[in-house]
C-alpha cells in the first residue's frame, strides 16, 4: 500500500488513502495464452470468513482472513475433511476482543506461509480496523507446528517495527532470515529468525511506495477507498529467488524491484547503500498475490482480468486462465502436489469500498488449478 497521505489497508494488499489523478493503465507486457483449457476445482466455500490466505502443511489446509472484513469466522482456520472451518490452533487464539491482551491471540491475520522446514507462520497485522494502527502486542509473527497445533515461537513486532499506520502484509524466507512487507508505511522488514531481532529497511523508498499513476481497475472502474480517493497499496508482494541471492518486491500496483539479500541481511549496511542497490525487476500490473516455484517461475493473479499468469525464468508471461469467479483471487499457494490454490477474496467488493453496501458474491470460493495442465512435456 502506499503511504503518505494517510492510509487504509486491504487484506493481502493494503490500501492507502491518496488522491490521485490517473491518465492511463499499467504498462504493457506481451502475454501468451495457452491453447489448453484450464479447469478450476472448487476446494471449499464459506460465508463465515473472507479468506485472503491459504497454506498447505502437515497434510492440512489452513485459511485466514482479516478482522476488518467484518466476517464472523476465525482469524486462522483449519479446513476439515468435511470442509468445515475449525479455529486453529485453538479457539482462544482466535478469540481476541478489543481491550484484551493480544500477546497470545490473533488480532487480524493477513498472511499464512509455510517455511522451508515445514512450519506454518502466521502474520498478524495487529490492526483490528482498516487503516488503523496496531494495538499493543498485536503485530507479531507466530510459528506453529501444523501437525500438532503447538505454538513454537512468537515474534513480537514492537512499535519501532510495526509503527502507527503500519500494515504488516506478507512474509518470505531465506536461510535464517525472513523478509516482510509493510504495505501501510512503505518499508521492508528483515527478521533474524534466530535472535528475533527485526529491522525496517527501504523506509518510504521509491521502490516500496505505491505510485498514483497506476490505479487498480476492476469491473471497469478504479477501486477507491472513498469517493474520488483511489486505493493505493504500498509494498505488498515479495519473493526470494531460488538461489537466495535476490529479493523481488513491489507495491501491489507494480512495478517490482530487486535487491541483493546479502545487503539486506547486513545490519551495518546504510540505507543509502541499500537503496542504491535496488534495481528494476519486472513491470507487472496490479496483482492479488504471487507464488514462486523452485525453478523461479512466478505465478500471480491479475486483478484487472480475473486472470492467473505465469512468468517463467526467461521473462515470458503466459496467461493460464481468466475467469469471472476469480475476482480478486489473493495470495496463490503452490501445494506439494504442484497445484496452485487460490482464495478468492473479492476484497474490492466489501462494504467499506461501496458506501457501506456489500457487492460480494456469496459464498467465497477456495479453488485450485493445475498450472501445468495441457503443457507438452519434452520427449526422450
N, C-alpha and C positions, 0 to 999 in steps of 0.2 A: 504494500500500500504505500501510498505516497503520503508524505507528511510534511507538511509545513503549511500551510494554513492550519487547519485543525484536521482531525482525522476521525474516521469512523472505520469500523472493520467489518469484514465479511468473513466467513469461515476461512477456508483454505487460502484465502487471499483477503487482505484487509483493505477496507476502503479508506480512502482519505477524503476529506472534505476540501476540495479545492475547486474554485470556479474556473472553468476552462473554456476556451473557445477552440473548437475543433475545425480544421479545414479539410480533413481527409482521414482515411483509414490507414491501417498499418501497412508497412512496406510490403512490397510484393515478393513472394517466393515462387519458385517453379515447383509445382506439385505434380506427381504422377498418381494415377488411380489404377489399382489392380483390377484385372478383369474378373476375378472371382467375387462371389457374393459372400459377405461376412454374415455369420449367424450370431445373433445376440441370445445368450442364455440368461434368463432371469433366475438369479440365485436366491433372492429373498425380497420381500416387500414389507413396508411398515407405514403406519400412520402415527406412531408414537415418537419418532425422532426424525430429525432432518440430518441424516448421516452425510458427513463430508470426509470420512476417513474409513479405510478398511485395511486390515492386515491379516495375513495367514501365517500362523506359527504354532508349533507344538501340536499340529493336527487339528487346530481350531481356527475358526473365523471370528475376528473381532471387528467391531464397528464403533464409531464415535460420532458425536455431533455437538456443536457449540450450544451453550446455555441460552445465548441471546436470540437463538432462532425461535424460542418460545414453546418448544415441544416438551412433552412430559416424560420421555424416555430417559434411560440412564445416560450419563456422560460417556461412559465406556461400557459396551455390552458384548457379551459372548453370544454368538448365534448358535442356538441348539440345533440338534438334528431335526426337530420339528419346526424349525425356523422361528422359534420364539427368541426374544432378546432378554438375556439374564444380566443383571448388573455384574460387572467384573472390576476388580477381583471380588468385591462383595458389595452389599447394599450400603454399608457405612461409608465406603469410599465415594459412593455416588449420592450420598445424602446431604451434601452441604447446603446450608441455608444462610442467608445474609446474617452477619453477626457472629457466626460460628468460626472456630479456629479452622483454617484451611490447610494446615500443615499436612494432615493425613486424609484430605478429602479433595476430590476434583471440583474445581470451580467452573471452568469452561474449557473443554478439550478441543484442540484444533487439529491435532495430527497424531497418528499412530505410525510407528515404523519398527521393523524388525532389524536388529543389529546383526552383524556377521556371525556372532556367537549364538544366534537364535533367540535371544531375549527380546521381549517386547518393551518398547519405550513409548511412553505417553507424554505428549506435550500439552501441558496445562497453561493456557494463557494467563489464568488468574483474573480475567476480566469478565465479570458477570453480565455486562451490558455492552452493546455495540459501541465502540468508540470510547468506552470508559477506561479508567486506569486500573491496574492490577490491585486487588485487595492484599492486605498484609498476609504474607506466606502463601499467596495464591499462585504466583507464577513459579513453575517448577517442572522438572522432568522426573518421571517415575519409571524406574526399571523393574520389570516384573517377569517372573518365570511364567511363560504362557501355559505350561503344562499343569502347574500346581496353583497358580494364582498368588504365589508368595512374592511379596514386595521385597526386592533385593536391595534397592537403594533409592533414596530421594535426593535429587539435586536441586536445592533451592536456588532461585534466580532472584536475588535481592534487588532492592530499589535502585542500586547503581547499575544493574544489568537490565532488568525489566522496569523501565522508567515510566513516569507519568506519560501516558499516550502510547506506550509500547503495546504491541500485539505479537507475542512470540508465535511464530507461524509453523515452521516445519524444521525437520532435522535430517542430517545425513552423517555417515561415519567414515573415518579414515584412520586406521590404526587406533591409537589411544586418544584420538581427538574426535569430537563431534562438532559439527557446524550447524548453526541455526540461523533463520532469518527473522528479523524484526520488521514485520510489514506495517507496523504502526509508526515507529520512529526511525525508519530507514537506516538499518545497520545490519551487519553480520555479527554473530556471537560465536566465539570459539571457546569450546569447553574442553578442559583437560579431564578426561574420564576418570583417571586415577585419583587426582587430588580434589576434583570437584570445582576447581577454580575456573571462572569464566571471564572473558574479556569482550568488550564491544570493539569492533573494528569497522572501518569504512563508514563511520557515522556520518549520515547525511551526505555521503559521497554521490557524485553524479551517477555512478553505477548502481546505487541502491535506491535512488529516488524515482518515483513514477513520473512520467512525462505527461504534460497536459495536452499534448498534440496526438496522443494515442488512446482514443476512447475505447471503452468496452461497448461493443454493439451487439445486442441480442434482440431477436424478434424485430429487427429493422430499426431499433431505437437505441440511443445512447443510454446506458444504465446510469441512473442518478441516485445519489444519497438523498437529496432533497430536490425540490423543484429548481431546475437550472443549475444544480450543483453536481456535476458528473462524479461518478465513483472512480476514485483513483486508488490504486493499491501499490504500496512500496514493495521492496524486495520480498519475494514470496517463494517461487520455485527455486530449487537448487539440486545439483547432482555432483557427485565426485567421479572423476574419470576412473576407468577400470584399473589403471596403474597407480592411482592415488596421488598423482602429481598435480592435478588441477581441480579447482572447484569452479563449477559453472553456476551462474546465478543471474537473476534479473527481477525487475518488477513484474507483477502479473501481466501488465500490458506489453512487456518486452521493451527493448531488446535485451538479450542475455550477454553477460560478460564472462571472462575467465580470469582467475588469479592463481598463482602458484601456491600450493598448500604449504610448501616449505617455509614461505614467508609468513603465511597466516599462522602457522604453528609457533613462530618465533616471538615470544613475548617482548623481545627487545627491538623488534622492527618498528620503526617510526611510522606514524600514519601517513606521512608524506611519501616515504619509500614504498609503503604498501600500495597506496593509491597509484603511484607511478607504474606499478607492475600490472595493473588491471588493463586488460585488452578486450576488444570486442570478440565475441564468440559466434553467435548466430542471431539473426533477426527473426524472431518468432512473433506471431500475433498474440493477442490476449488469450491466456490458457487457463483451464481449470486446475491443472496439475500435471505432474510428469513422473516418469519412472525410467531408469536406465538399466539395461541388462549388462551382463558380464562382458559382452563384446563391445559395449559402448553405443549401442543403438538406443536412441531416446524416443520414448513413447509419450505423447502429450495429447490433451484434449483441446480442440479449437472451439472457443466459446461462440464464435460467430456463426459457425455452420453445424453445431452439434456433432462435430467430427472427432474421430480418433486418428492420429497420424503417427508415423514412424519416421524419424530422421536417422539414416544409417551413418556409419563412420565416415563415409565419403562425402557426406553433406546432402545426399539425395533425400528428399522428403516425399513420402508416399501416404496418401490418404487411405486408411484401411476401411473406413466406413463413415457415413454420415446418416444420423437417424434422429428424428424429432424427439424420440424418447430419451435421448441422451442430453437433455437440456441442462447445462452447467454440470456435466459429469466432472467429478472432482477427484483429485489425488489417485491416479491409477496405481494399482499394486500388482506386480508380477508374482504370481503364485509359483510354488515349487514345481508344478507340472507345466509351467510355461504359459498358462492362460493369464490374460490381463483382466483384473477385476476393477470395476468402476462403480463407486457410489454416486448416484445421480441426485445432486443436492437441490437443483433449481433455486439457488441462493438469491438470484435477482428477482424471483417471484414472491419473496417473503413480504409480509405486510409493511415492514419498515421502509420498503422502497416504492410503495404504492399508496401513500397516504392512509396507511392502516388497513388496506384491503389485500387479502392474500390472493395470488394468482397461480399458486402451485397446483399441480395436478396430482391428486392422491390415487393410490398410495405412492410413496417414494420407492424407487427401484434400486436394487443392488444387482448388477449384471456382470457378466464376464464374456469375453470373446477370445478366440484363438488368433493371436496376432500373426501367426504363420499359416493360417488356413489358405489353401489353394496355391501356395508357393511351389514352384517347381524345384525339386531337390536335384542337385548335381548328380550326374551319373557316375559310374565307377571309372 
